[in-house]
Amino acid sequence: TKFTSIQMPLFWLSLLLGVVMSAGEHYGWPRVNGCRPDEDEVEIFLREGANATACSFRVPVVGNEPLCHLGGRVADPTNGCPTDTPTGTSSNAWPVCLTLPTPGVDYHCFLTCKATRDCPTGAECSMGAYYMSIGLCTYPQDTVSPHLQ
């Protein structure tokens, strides 16, 4: 997705307002710390009966176009997703813009990973949730993480 001369200033303004108006990092654990005002708690359906969740930056849409570059297999700090991450996130995790939970309607940013050690404290790497060899950092839907017990 290419940004128009009107969309780019609107995107940066919305991102700046989101940072100024709220505290904490993006991509946190919804059930423990809550999501930022510019995020939604998005359910990730991994397999039947085993779902996860994540705080995901809500990408602004202008003229039916998301103000982000969708997808990607490598880190792109200019893709339109916030790069601030919670404690415990490794430099191997990077944000990606996806059209979830409703394809073509909703656009959110998620943290990618290749192993649980890449994700923020309390999260796990859900392999296959994004791409075969790239997962998404997700949190359990309750407040107890098996990685913290």
Backbone torsions as a table, in degrees:
resi	resn	phi	psi	omega
1	THR	NA	127.6	176.7
2	LYS	-95.0	139.8	177.7
3	PHE	-88.1	137.0	174.9
4	THR	-82.3	169.9	-179.8
5	SER	-64.3	-21.4	177.1
6	ILE	-87.0	-39.1	-176.2
7	GLN	-67.5	-40.7	-175.5
8	MET	-59.8	-50.1	177.5
9	PRO	-61.2	-37.3	177.9
10	LEU	-64.0	-39.1	179.1
11	PHE	-62.7	-50.8	-177.1
12	TRP	-64.8	-36.0	177.1
13	LEU	-63.8	-45.1	-179.7
14	SER	-65.3	-38.2	178.6
15	LEU	-67.1	-43.5	178.7
16	LEU	-62.2	-45.4	179.0
17	LEU	-62.3	-37.9	178.5
18	GLY	-63.6	-39.0	-179.9
19	VAL	-72.2	-42.0	-177.8
20	VAL	-69.6	-36.9	-172.8
21	MET	-84.2	-9.3	-177.1
22	SER	-139.6	157.2	-179.4
23	ALA	-106.6	166.4	177.9
24	GLY	85.3	168.9	-177.7
25	GLU	-91.2	163.7	174.1
26	HIS	-77.0	164.5	173.5
27	TYR	70.1	32.4	-179.3
28	GLY	-84.1	-175.1	-177.2
29	TRP	-90.5	109.6	-174.3
30	PRO	-56.8	-42.5	-173.0
31	ARG	-79.7	-14.7	-179.2
32	VAL	-101.8	-52.2	-176.0
33	ASN	-108.5	-9.1	-174.8
34	GLY	76.7	163.6	179.8
35	CYS	-95.1	157.2	176.1
36	ARG	-69.5	161.7	179.2
37	PRO	-60.5	-25.2	-179.9
38	ASP	-95.8	15.8	179.3
39	GLU	-122.8	160.2	170.6
40	ASP	-121.0	150.4	169.4
41	GLU	-81.1	117.0	-176.8
42	VAL	-113.2	127.2	175.9
43	GLU	-79.0	137.7	176.8
44	ILE	-112.2	121.0	-179.8
45	PHE	-92.9	103.9	-175.1
46	LEU	-85.9	-46.9	178.1
47	ARG	-163.5	162.8	-176.1
48	GLU	-56.2	124.1	176.0
49	GLY	84.6	-2.9	-179.9
50	ALA	-132.7	88.4	-177.6
51	ASN	-106.4	161.9	179.7
52	ALA	-135.5	-179.6	-177.4
53	THR	-146.7	163.8	176.5
54	ALA	-160.2	149.2	169.3
55	CYS	-80.8	123.9	-173.8
56	SER	-128.7	129.0	178.9
57	PHE	-57.9	128.3	179.3
58	ARG	-83.5	109.9	-177.1
59	VAL	-76.2	127.3	176.2
60	PRO	-63.5	147.8	178.2
61	VAL	-122.6	129.9	178.2
62	VAL	-126.3	122.5	-179.9
63	GLY	59.2	42.2	-178.8
64	ASN	66.7	10.9	178.8
65	GLU	-115.0	127.8	176.1
66	PRO	-70.6	145.3	178.4
67	LEU	-88.3	55.6	176.6
68	CYS	-156.4	164.6	173.9
69	HIS	-95.5	117.6	-177.0
70	LEU	-71.4	139.6	171.9
71	GLY	68.9	-160.4	-177.8
72	GLY	123.3	149.6	-180.0
73	ARG	-111.7	0.0	176.3
74	VAL	-136.2	160.3	179.9
75	ALA	-61.5	137.4	176.8
76	ASP	-138.5	96.4	-176.7
77	PRO	-65.8	-6.5	179.2
78	THR	-108.3	17.9	-176.4
79	ASN	-79.2	-3.5	178.6
80	GLY	99.2	-0.6	179.2
81	CYS	-99.4	142.8	175.8
82	PRO	-61.1	145.7	-178.3
83	THR	-107.7	0.8	177.1
84	ASP	-78.8	133.2	-174.2
85	THR	-131.4	157.4	-179.6
86	PRO	-69.2	165.9	176.3
87	THR	-54.0	138.9	177.1
88	GLY	94.1	-6.4	-179.8
89	THR	-77.7	130.0	179.1
90	SER	-84.5	166.3	178.7
91	SER	-71.0	-8.3	177.8
92	ASN	-80.0	-16.3	178.6
93	ALA	-88.1	136.6	178.6
94	TRP	-142.2	151.2	-177.7
95	PRO	-79.5	145.8	177.8
96	VAL	-134.0	144.4	177.4
97	CYS	-94.3	125.2	-180.0
98	LEU	-130.2	157.2	177.0
99	THR	-96.6	80.7	-179.5
100	LEU	-135.2	153.1	0.5
101	PRO	-80.9	-20.0	179.9
102	THR	-106.4	107.3	-177.7
103	PRO	-55.3	133.7	179.1
104	GLY	81.1	-6.3	-178.7
105	VAL	-119.4	-51.1	-177.8
106	ASP	-102.8	139.7	177.3
107	TYR	-130.8	124.6	-179.0
108	HIS	-138.3	156.9	175.3
109	CYS	-102.2	138.7	-179.8
110	PHE	-130.3	158.1	174.1
111	LEU	-88.6	132.1	176.1
112	THR	-91.9	164.2	-179.5
113	CYS	-160.1	164.0	172.5
114	LYS	-120.0	-11.9	177.9
115	ALA	-157.2	156.4	-179.5
116	THR	-58.1	-32.4	-179.8
117	ARG	-63.3	-16.1	177.6
118	ASP	-78.1	-22.0	-170.8
119	CYS	-86.8	162.2	175.5
120	PRO	-60.5	159.7	178.4
121	THR	-54.0	128.9	178.9
122	GLY	93.1	-13.5	-179.5
123	ALA	-96.7	162.9	173.2
124	GLU	-129.8	158.0	179.3
125	CYS	-87.5	113.1	179.6
126	SER	-91.6	91.9	-177.7
127	MET	-64.5	141.5	180.0
128	GLY	84.2	-8.8	178.7
129	ALA	-70.3	-21.6	177.6
130	TYR	-117.3	-56.3	-175.3
131	TYR	-147.4	161.6	-175.4
132	MET	-51.7	-46.9	-176.2
133	SER	-105.6	7.6	179.1
134	ILE	-130.3	125.4	179.5
135	GLY	-103.4	-177.1	173.7
136	LEU	-117.2	140.6	174.9
137	CYS	-73.5	119.9	-178.0
138	THR	-130.4	160.9	-180.0
139	TYR	-118.2	151.3	174.1
140	PRO	-64.4	152.7	-178.2
141	GLN	-74.5	-15.0	174.3
142	ASP	-96.5	-170.9	-176.6
143	THR	-99.7	10.7	-179.7
144	VAL	-116.3	118.1	178.0
145	SER	-96.2	135.1	176.7
146	PRO	-63.5	-18.1	-179.5
147	HIS	-83.5	-8.7	-179.6
148	LEU	-108.2	-2.5	-177.5
149	GLN	-86.7	NA	NA
